[in-house]
Amino acid sequence: MTRKKKYIIEDQERLSQSKLWDLQRKYYEKVGVNAWRKRAVPHVITSNVFIADQYVQLVYAFLRDWESEIDKDHPVYLIELGTGSGRFSYHFMRRWLDRTEQFGDLDITFKFLLTDFTESNLKFWKTHPLMKEMVQKGIADFVLFDATQDTSLSLVNSGEILTVDTLVNPIIVVGNYLFDSIPVDIFYTENNQLSESLVLLESDYPEDHELISELLDSIHLSYNNQPIKNDYYDNPIYNQILENYRQEFKKTYFRFPVASLNCCANLQALSKNRMMLITADKGFTSLAAMDLLEPPQIAVHGSMSMMVNFDAFEQFFTLQDGRWFKIPFQPNDIGVHVGVLGSPKSDYSETAMTFYDTVTSYGADDYHALTVALHNHYADLTISQMLSLLRMSRWDSVLFEECFESLLMKVQETTDEVRADVRLALHHVWDNYYFIGEDKDIPFMIGAILHNIGSFQEAIILFNYSLQMHGMDPSTLYNMGMSYLYLGDTNQALGYIGKAADSGQFPKAVEAREKILAKLDETK
Ligand SMILES: C[S@@+](CC[C@H](N)C(=O)[O-])C[C@H]1O[C@@H](n2cnc3c(N)ncnc32)[C@H](O)[C@@H]1O
């Protein structure tokens, strides 16, 4: 029994047409990149270097499958849908450039298009210094793109417009935590009779409530089931999938990802049926997992989402002679799936093999589960074990954050050889770091360890980044001063330690200043 709600937001509506999606849009428009800064909207699992590296491998494989048929005079585009902060995109592009610069094995011009439906996210990418670098290198461009309806892409930087007439090569589409966020319809089936489930939306707040998360959180969905006839949708493939469900399910409520399939169909048309979709989301991967389910509710985490029906994607791809690669087990959290359409001469042998070697063998979900299990246990690990984990993460800053305290303590009592390895690891983590304005001060953390291993000059550089990104902090000023002191630059040391002391918030700095001044007096 749910508590009685005060407001009816709508009644007897198809869920895909519901006002819920307008609220979702408003939420993202309003909060912009703050959705990820405060980790209100989950993203660590889909925006780390490990997953980006696996996607790079998958894209490489797809391009090798198509290589002999690609027109080298034109770029291959990767379209990331619902990009969000751009952290995944940055990691992908860095890994891509590292790989192509080192091995140069693909003679293809590659462009990564960051897309989203809110201007606020575009504004963030446009001003991010690391994204500016990627634009200058010619690999990144930005597009305002509504995945539920747009059929062409206008690139902000190059001015190009990609349409079915201008696009030459196969495309790659990435959608992470996107398909759980866009409109679905709900159906009910029992005794081989299919009904649409029209929604009643009730909430504790009126629909114009200022705090959208609070409003979403209070929404309860109930359904009224109305029998439907054949040909519910205009698209015969969708109707075929519905018919399969009618025959297969015993009795269940199920989601039909109408907006997601429309998006795939639009991009399929744009690419002239030569595309790869890579998607990571929480969802159902098999028909069996979707039978005997209760009426679905939304999950709220800042924005809102619903589990994805990946089986419908699988049917959409395979009914059109495409292929759908999925893991043969239940993930802990998210599943990564790959769909391909079109028939290269290679018959996707490279893509199949790479999916097996990456996602199936040890994927982003496994990596995330391991890091969650290790949380609180880093103090028990040796430096070498932490370096192994960091290496496995491909030098990810979130994993580094987890190791930080333990590394900071342990580097003080280790050999020069291990310190050298730690120093190199810190460089890799910093090179990968994409700042989104979160509270965690990664440059300070890296600087502090560099200081502890005696790399004072480098520590100062990182402390400077910390001051630029996180503002004046007495602890950073003090540590910077101490690095100068160890370098023998007493003037600079006194300057920074003095500022920390004058803040009145850092007694250690007051003590240190007195000691330095006393020593200076002695030597006069
Ligand atoms: C849950 S976030 C995922 C962000 C990122 N891909 C990640 O993995 O962290 C959903 C993103 O999709 C965007 N989005 C939601 N609906 C969209 C639509 N119809 N078209 C394009 N982007 C959309 C939101 O602005 C937001 O950036």
The ligand as an ORCA input file, in Angstrom:
! r2SCAN-3c Opt
* xyz 0 1
  C      22.249      9.501    -16.646
  S      23.021     10.701    -17.590
  C      24.342      9.804    -18.332
  C      25.544     10.644    -18.643
  C      26.772      9.866    -19.139
  N      26.509      9.238    -20.411
  C      27.227      8.870    -18.110
  O      27.359      7.689    -18.430
  O      27.491      9.273    -16.980
  C      21.910     10.967    -18.899
  C      22.403     11.981    -19.893
  O      21.558     11.922    -21.019
  C      21.140     13.206    -21.368
  N      19.816     13.023    -21.978
  C      18.661     12.678    -21.387
  N      17.678     12.611    -22.293
  C      18.248     12.883    -23.498
  C      17.764     12.974    -24.824
  N      16.480     12.785    -25.099
  N      18.637     13.271    -25.800
  C      19.931     13.486    -25.537
  N      20.443     13.451    -24.303
  C      19.608     13.148    -23.298
  C      21.158     14.015    -20.092
  O      21.320     15.399    -20.338
  C      22.375     13.413    -19.408
  O      23.535     14.058    -19.810
*
